[in-house]
Amino acid sequence: MERSFIVNAGTIAFENYETESLAINLETGTYYSLTGPAARLWVMLSRGTPCAAITDYFAAAHEGDRAQIAQAVRRFLERLEAEKLIVEAPGAPAAAAQ
């Protein structure tokens, strides 16, 4: 089952602009500037869009192998999670044990 994420509202402040999203980790003071596809993905996450729908959007918007696009979306979400910008959505399936 696909994991689902939300913005880590307790720790992250953000603002979405026309072509950029800015996020600040309030615990670390680290600023993030997201542009291009990263900004679009962030806007979708901030609106509660499920991960599968995000992958569908990028697969429809870009030429390429759907599996590779899904993998790129997944890797980017993992990076956002590692930076504590996003967290698992309540009620989402737990990640598989490693």
DRENTORKOL-3810 file (N, C-alpha, C; in nm, 4 decimals):
REM DRENTORKOL-3810
@n.u->0.0849; n.v->-0.1184; n.w->0.0000; ca.u->0.0000; ca.v->0.0000; ca.w->0.0000; c.u->0.0894; c.v->0.1246; c.w->0.0000
@n.u->0.0473; n.v->0.2250; n.w->-0.0707; ca.u->0.1232; ca.v->0.3490; ca.w->-0.0873; c.u->0.1215; c.v->0.4316; c.w->0.0420
@n.u->0.2385; n.v->0.4832; n.w->0.0775; ca.u->0.2457; ca.v->0.5722; ca.w->0.1929; c.u->0.1842; c.v->0.7066; c.w->0.1566
@n.u->0.1425; n.v->0.7805; n.w->0.2581; ca.u->0.0853; ca.v->0.9122; ca.w->0.2376; c.u->0.1463; c.v->1.0075; c.w->0.3391
@n.u->0.1694; n.v->1.1313; n.w->0.2973; ca.u->0.2383; ca.v->1.2286; ca.w->0.3815; c.u->0.1607; c.v->1.3587; c.w->0.3908
@n.u->0.1927; n.v->1.4338; n.w->0.4955; ca.u->0.1438; ca.v->1.5702; ca.w->0.5121; c.u->0.2619; c.v->1.6566; c.w->0.5544
@n.u->0.2481; n.v->1.7872; n.w->0.5393; ca.u->0.3508; ca.v->1.8799; ca.w->0.5861; c.u->0.3586; c.v->1.8691; c.w->0.7378
@n.u->0.4795; n.v->1.8701; n.w->0.7910; ca.u->0.5035; ca.v->1.8604; ca.w->0.9348; c.u->0.4673; c.v->1.9949; c.w->0.9993
@n.u->0.3385; n.v->2.0157; n.w->1.0179; ca.u->0.2848; ca.v->2.1455; ca.w->1.0594; c.u->0.3405; c.v->2.1948; c.w->1.1923
@n.u->0.3777; n.v->2.1070; n.w->1.2823; ca.u->0.4294; ca.v->2.1502; ca.w->1.4110; c.u->0.5694; c.v->2.2071; c.w->1.4046
@n.u->0.6410; n.v->2.1778; n.w->1.2982; ca.u->0.7817; ca.v->2.2153; ca.w->1.2881; c.u->0.8118; c.v->2.3018; c.w->1.1669
@n.u->0.7268; n.v->2.2974; n.w->1.0658; ca.u->0.7553; ca.v->2.3618; ca.w->0.9379; c.u->0.6609; c.v->2.4789; c.w->0.9125
@n.u->0.7203; n.v->2.5918; n.w->0.8778; ca.u->0.6436; ca.v->2.7064; ca.w->0.8286; c.u->0.6738; c.v->2.7163; c.w->0.6802
@n.u->0.5718; n.v->2.7454; n.w->0.6003; ca.u->0.5963; ca.v->2.7535; ca.w->0.4571; c.u->0.5023; c.v->2.8533; c.w->0.3919
@n.u->0.5421; n.v->2.8937; n.w->0.2728; ca.u->0.4608; ca.v->2.9830; ca.w->0.1912; c.u->0.4774; c.v->2.9399; c.w->0.0470
@n.u->0.3657; n.v->2.9275; n.w->-0.0239; ca.u->0.3683; ca.v->2.8930; ca.w->-0.1650; c.u->0.3492; c.v->3.0200; c.w->-0.2466
@n.u->0.4384; n.v->3.0425; n.w->-0.3418; ca.u->0.4314; ca.v->3.1555; ca.w->-0.4332; c.u->0.4042; c.v->3.1032; c.w->-0.5731
@n.u->0.3951; n.v->3.1909; n.w->-0.6692; ca.u->0.3622; ca.v->3.1504; ca.w->-0.8054; c.u->0.4597; c.v->3.0469; c.w->-0.8619
@n.u->0.5889; n.v->3.0678; n.w->-0.8453; ca.u->0.6874; ca.v->2.9764; ca.w->-0.9047; c.u->0.7837; c.v->2.9160; c.w->-0.8034
@n.u->0.7559; n.v->2.9379; n.w->-0.6752; ca.u->0.8478; ca.v->2.8893; ca.w->-0.5717; c.u->0.7709; c.v->2.8624; c.w->-0.4434
@n.u->0.8185; n.v->2.7649; n.w->-0.3689; ca.u->0.7685; ca.v->2.7408; ca.w->-0.2341; c.u->0.8860; c.v->2.7537; c.w->-0.1383
@n.u->0.8653; n.v->2.8251; n.w->-0.0305; ca.u->0.9676; ca.v->2.8408; ca.w->0.0721; c.u->0.9206; c.v->2.7704; c.w->0.1982
@n.u->1.0102; n.v->2.6921; n.w->0.2566; ca.u->0.9790; ca.v->2.6212; ca.w->0.3801; c.u->1.0917; c.v->2.6451; c.w->0.4792
@n.u->1.0564; n.v->2.6559; n.w->0.6052; ca.u->1.1541; ca.v->2.6765; ca.w->0.7114; c.u->1.1307; c.v->2.5711; c.w->0.8184
@n.u->1.2372; n.v->2.4986; n.w->0.8514; ca.u->1.2310; ca.v->2.4065; ca.w->0.9633; c.u->1.2563; c.v->2.4913; c.w->1.0880
@n.u->1.1537; n.v->2.5120; n.w->1.1679; ca.u->1.1637; ca.v->2.6001; ca.w->1.2840; c.u->1.2522; c.v->2.5433; c.w->1.3948
@n.u->1.2742; n.v->2.4112; n.w->1.3942; ca.u->1.3627; ca.v->2.3514; ca.w->1.4948; c.u->1.5097; c.v->2.3745; c.w->1.4616
@n.u->1.5436; n.v->2.3670; n.w->1.3322; ca.u->1.6843; ca.v->2.3787; ca.w->1.2919; c.u->1.7183; c.v->2.5146; c.w->1.2349
@n.u->1.6169; n.v->2.5912; n.w->1.1935; ca.u->1.6409; ca.v->2.7196; ca.w->1.1292; c.u->1.6803; c.v->2.7075; c.w->0.9826
@n.u->1.6697; n.v->2.5880; n.w->0.9275; ca.u->1.7071; ca.v->2.5659; ca.w->0.7887; c.u->1.5952; c.v->2.6108; c.w->0.6958
@n.u->1.6336; n.v->2.6871; n.w->0.5922; ca.u->1.5404; ca.v->2.7339; ca.w->0.4903; c.u->1.5523; c.v->2.6455; c.w->0.3672
@n.u->1.4394; n.v->2.6229; n.w->0.3004; ca.u->1.4363; ca.v->2.5443; ca.w->0.1779; c.u->1.3636; c.v->2.6248; c.w->0.0713
@n.u->1.4227; n.v->2.6336; n.w->-0.0459; ca.u->1.3608; ca.v->2.6982; ca.w->-0.1608; c.u->1.3324; c.v->2.5908; c.w->-0.2641
@n.u->1.2060; n.v->2.5708; n.w->-0.2924; ca.u->1.1654; ca.v->2.4684; ca.w->-0.3884; c.u->1.1130; c.v->2.5367; c.w->-0.5137
@n.u->1.1694; n.v->2.5000; n.w->-0.6280; ca.u->1.1275; ca.v->2.5583; ca.w->-0.7552; c.u->1.0973; c.v->2.4463; c.w->-0.8544
@n.u->1.0387; n.v->2.4824; n.w->-0.9658; ca.u->1.0102; ca.v->2.3850; ca.w->-1.0707; c.u->0.9190; c.v->2.2739; c.w->-1.0203
@n.u->0.9466; n.v->2.1495; n.w->-1.0642; ca.u->0.8628; ca.v->2.0375; ca.w->-1.0214; c.u->0.8599; c.v->2.0192; c.w->-0.8690
@n.u->0.9690; n.v->2.0520; n.w->-0.8008; ca.u->0.9720; ca.v->2.0386; ca.w->-0.6542; c.u->0.8684; c.v->2.1300; c.w->-0.5899
@n.u->0.8540; n.v->2.2514; n.w->-0.6425; ca.u->0.7550; ca.v->2.3446; ca.w->-0.5884; c.u->0.6139; c.v->2.2922; c.w->-0.6134
@n.u->0.5893; n.v->2.2374; n.w->-0.7321; ca.u->0.4568; ca.v->2.1842; ca.w->-0.7632; c.u->0.4236; c.v->2.0678; c.w->-0.6701
@n.u->0.5216; n.v->1.9797; n.w->-0.6481; ca.u->0.5009; ca.v->1.8665; ca.w->-0.5587; c.u->0.4699; c.v->1.9164; c.w->-0.4174
@n.u->0.5442; n.v->2.0165; n.w->-0.3709; ca.u->0.5214; ca.v->2.0714; ca.w->-0.2367; c.u->0.3808; c.v->2.1293; c.w->-0.2234
@n.u->0.3368; n.v->2.2041; n.w->-0.3252; ca.u->0.2025; ca.v->2.2619; ca.w->-0.3214; c.u->0.0988; c.v->2.1502; c.w->-0.3104
@n.u->0.1184; n.v->2.0445; n.w->-0.3879; ca.u->0.0247; ca.v->1.9332; ca.w->-0.3833; c.u->0.0234; c.v->1.8684; c.w->-0.2447
@n.u->0.1421; n.v->1.8473; n.w->-0.1865; ca.u->0.1487; ca.v->1.7922; ca.w->-0.0510; c.u->0.0792; c.v->1.8839; c.w->0.0499
@n.u->0.1044; n.v->2.0133; n.w->0.0379; ca.u->0.0476; ca.v->2.1086; ca.w->0.1340; c.u->-0.1040; c.v->2.1151; c.w->0.1244
@n.u->-0.1585; n.v->2.0694; n.w->0.0130; ca.u->-0.3042; ca.v->2.0655; ca.w->-0.0054; c.u->-0.3625; c.v->1.9289; c.w->0.0276
@n.u->-0.2777; n.v->1.8371; n.w->0.0739; ca.u->-0.3252; ca.v->1.7056; ca.w->0.1152; c.u->-0.3406; c.v->1.6048; c.w->0.0025
@n.u->-0.2779; n.v->1.6305; n.w->-0.1103; ca.u->-0.2879; ca.v->1.5391; ca.w->-0.2240; c.u->-0.2179; c.v->1.4077; c.w->-0.1908
@n.u->-0.2851; n.v->1.2946; n.w->-0.2108; ca.u->-0.2216; ca.v->1.1647; ca.w->-0.1847; c.u->-0.1020; c.v->1.1409; c.w->-0.2777
@n.u->-0.0063; n.v->1.0639; n.w->-0.2316; ca.u->0.1151; ca.v->1.0365; ca.w->-0.3087; c.u->0.0847; c.v->0.9761; c.w->-0.4448
@n.u->-0.0117; n.v->0.8852; n.w->-0.4506; ca.u->-0.0462; ca.v->0.8227; ca.w->-0.5789; c.u->-0.0963; c.v->0.9263; c.w->-0.6788
@n.u->-0.1726; n.v->1.0237; n.w->-0.6320; ca.u->-0.2224; ca.v->1.1291; ca.w->-0.7204; c.u->-0.1087; c.v->1.2214; c.w->-0.7650
@n.u->-0.0108; n.v->1.2426; n.w->-0.6788; ca.u->0.1065; ca.v->1.3232; ca.w->-0.7161; c.u->0.1825; c.v->1.2519; c.w->-0.8274
@n.u->0.2035; n.v->1.1220; n.w->-0.8117; ca.u->0.2711; ca.v->1.0440; ca.w->-0.9154; c.u->0.1909; c.v->1.0487; c.w->-1.0451
@n.u->0.0601; n.v->1.0341; n.w->-1.0371; ca.u->-0.0255; ca.v->1.0404; ca.w->-1.1566; c.u->-0.0087; c.v->1.1744; c.w->-1.2275
@n.u->-0.0055; n.v->1.2830; n.w->-1.1515; ca.u->0.0103; ca.v->1.4159; ca.w->-1.2096; c.u->0.1416; c.v->1.4261; c.w->-1.2870
@n.u->0.2515; n.v->1.3860; n.w->-1.2231; ca.u->0.3812; ca.v->1.3985; ca.w->-1.2889; c.u->0.3952; c.v->1.3032; c.w->-1.4068
@n.u->0.3349; n.v->1.1861; n.w->-1.3985; ca.u->0.3390; ca.v->1.0924; ca.w->-1.5112; c.u->0.2628; c.v->1.1491; c.w->-1.6307
@n.u->0.1517; n.v->1.2166; n.w->-1.6056; ca.u->0.0727; ca.v->1.2758; ca.w->-1.7136; c.u->0.1397; c.v->1.4015; c.w->-1.7702
@n.u->0.2113; n.v->1.4744; n.w->-1.6852; ca.u->0.2701; ca.v->1.6019; ca.w->-1.7260; c.u->0.4064; c.v->1.5878; c.w->-1.7938
@n.u->0.4721; n.v->1.4738; n.w->-1.7772; ca.u->0.6078; ca.v->1.4569; ca.w->-1.8294; c.u->0.6197; c.v->1.3282; c.w->-1.9084
@n.u->0.6938; n.v->1.3355; n.w->-2.0157; ca.u->0.7218; ca.v->1.2140; ca.w->-2.0919; c.u->0.8206; c.v->1.1291; c.w->-2.0144
@n.u->0.8122; n.v->1.0010; n.w->-2.0322; ca.u->0.9054; ca.v->0.9120; ca.w->-1.9655; c.u->0.8344; c.v->0.7908; c.w->-1.9101
@n.u->0.9144; n.v->0.7009; n.w->-1.8629; ca.u->0.8646; ca.v->0.5776; ca.w->-1.8063; c.u->0.7947; c.v->0.6048; c.w->-1.6736
@n.u->0.6715; n.v->0.5600; n.w->-1.6607; ca.u->0.5935; ca.v->0.5853; ca.w->-1.5382; c.u->0.6643; c.v->0.5313; c.w->-1.4145
@n.u->0.7259; n.v->0.4144; n.w->-1.4256; ca.u->0.7957; ca.v->0.3559; ca.w->-1.3111; c.u->0.9124; c.v->0.4440; c.w->-1.2676
@n.u->0.9830; n.v->0.5022; n.w->-1.3621; ca.u->1.0942; ca.v->0.5914; ca.w->-1.3276; c.u->1.0439; c.v->0.7204; c.w->-1.2642
@n.u->0.9325; n.v->0.7719; n.w->-1.3160; ca.u->0.8733; ca.v->0.8927; ca.w->-1.2575; c.u->0.8268; c.v->0.8636; c.w->-1.1155
@n.u->0.7620; n.v->0.7499; n.w->-1.0946; ca.u->0.7163; ca.v->0.7112; ca.w->-0.9602; c.u->0.8349; c.v->0.6983; c.w->-0.8651
@n.u->0.9442; n.v->0.6409; n.w->-0.9136; ca.u->1.0640; ca.v->0.6259; ca.w->-0.8305; c.u->1.1230; c.v->0.7626; c.w->-0.7949
@n.u->1.1248; n.v->0.8554; n.w->-0.8907; ca.u->1.1771; ca.v->0.9901; ca.w->-0.8638; c.u->1.0907; c.v->1.0620; c.w->-0.7607
@n.u->0.9591; n.v->1.0501; n.w->-0.7722; ca.u->0.8683; ca.v->1.1113; ca.w->-0.6741; c.u->0.8930; c.v->1.0504; c.w->-0.5366
@n.u->0.9035; n.v->0.9181; n.w->-0.5308; ca.u->0.9269; ca.v->0.8481; ca.w->-0.4044; c.u->1.0594; c.v->0.8926; c.w->-0.3404
@n.u->1.1649; n.v->0.9024; n.w->-0.4203; ca.u->1.2954; ca.v->0.9456; ca.w->-0.3666; c.u->1.2879; c.v->1.0881; c.w->-0.3115
@n.u->1.2180; n.v->1.1765; n.w->-0.3838; ca.u->1.2065; ca.v->1.3139; ca.w->-0.3362; c.u->1.1270; c.v->1.3191; c.w->-0.2060
@n.u->1.0193; n.v->1.2417; n.w->-0.1975; ca.u->0.9415; ca.v->1.2369; ca.w->-0.0734; c.u->1.0269; c.v->1.1841; c.w->0.0419
@n.u->1.1113; n.v->1.0858; n.w->0.0141; ca.u->1.2019; ca.v->1.0339; ca.w->0.1176; c.u->1.2989; c.v->1.1413; c.w->0.1649
@n.u->1.3461; n.v->1.2249; n.w->0.0733; ca.u->1.4356; ca.v->1.3346; ca.w->0.1130; c.u->1.3626; c.v->1.4362; c.w->0.1997
@n.u->1.2391; n.v->1.4704; n.w->0.1607; ca.u->1.1601; ca.v->1.5634; ca.w->0.2416; c.u->1.1344; c.v->1.5065; c.w->0.3802
@n.u->1.1072; n.v->1.3766; n.w->0.3863; ca.u->1.0836; ca.v->1.3115; ca.w->0.5158; c.u->1.2118; c.v->1.3107; c.w->0.5991
@n.u->1.3251; n.v->1.2837; n.w->0.5365; ca.u->1.4533; ca.v->1.2823; ca.w->0.6087; c.u->1.4862; c.v->1.4195; c.w->0.6665
@n.u->1.4460; n.v->1.5242; n.w->0.5968; ca.u->1.4678; ca.v->1.6612; ca.w->0.6452; c.u->1.3606; c.v->1.7058; c.w->0.7437
@n.u->1.2655; n.v->1.6153; n.w->0.7715; ca.u->1.1545; ca.v->1.6389; ca.w->0.8648; c.u->1.0590; c.v->1.7492; c.w->0.8165
@n.u->1.0533; n.v->1.7673; n.w->0.6839; ca.u->0.9596; ca.v->1.8632; ca.w->0.6268; c.u->0.8201; c.v->1.8034; c.w->0.6146
@n.u->0.8138; n.v->1.6715; n.w->0.6003; ca.u->0.6863; ca.v->1.6014; ca.w->0.5922; c.u->0.6874; c.v->1.4845; c.w->0.6892
@n.u->0.5682; n.v->1.4416; n.w->0.7266; ca.u->0.5522; ca.v->1.3261; ca.w->0.8154; c.u->0.4430; c.v->1.2372; c.w->0.7573
@n.u->0.4425; n.v->1.1133; n.w->0.8033; ca.u->0.3397; ca.v->1.0182; ca.w->0.7624; c.u->0.2016; c.v->1.0745; c.w->0.7991
@n.u->0.1095; n.v->1.0654; n.w->0.7067; ca.u->-0.0265; ca.v->1.1149; ca.w->0.7319; c.u->-0.0944; c.v->1.0248; c.w->0.8354
@n.u->-0.1738; n.v->1.0827; n.w->0.9230; ca.u->-0.2478; ca.v->1.0014; ca.w->1.0196; c.u->-0.3326; c.v->0.8984; c.w->0.9470
@n.u->-0.3285; n.v->0.7744; n.w->0.9946; ca.u->-0.4062; ca.v->0.6688; ca.w->0.9329; c.u->-0.3418; c.v->0.6067; c.w->0.8114
@n.u->-0.2232; n.v->0.6570; n.w->0.7734; ca.u->-0.1519; ca.v->0.6008; ca.w->0.6580; c.u->-0.0879; c.v->0.4685; c.w->0.6983
@n.u->-0.0703; n.v->0.3789; n.w->0.6026; ca.u->-0.0044; ca.v->0.2527; ca.w->0.6361; c.u->0.1390; c.v->0.2761; c.w->0.6802
@n.u->0.1826; n.v->0.2029; n.w->0.7790; ca.u->0.3187; ca.v->0.2179; ca.w->0.8291; c.u->0.4176; c.v->0.1691; c.w->0.7243
@n.u->0.5360; n.v->0.2304; n.w->0.7250; ca.u->0.6407; ca.v->0.1881; ca.w->0.6315; c.u->0.6817; c.v->0.0456; c.w->0.6653
@n.u->0.7196; n.v->-0.0272; n.w->0.5637; ca.u->0.7649; ca.v->-0.1647; ca.w->0.5841; c.u->0.8897; c.v->-0.1651; c.w->0.6677
@n.u->0.9011; n.v->-0.2595; n.w->0.7588; ca.u->1.0199; ca.v->-0.2690; ca.w->0.8429; c.u->1.1401; c.v->-0.3025; c.w->0.7569
@n.u->1.2520; n.v->-0.2389; n.w->0.7848; ca.u->1.3736; ca.v->-0.2603; ca.w->0.7063; c.u->1.4594; c.v->-0.3646; c.w->0.7713
END
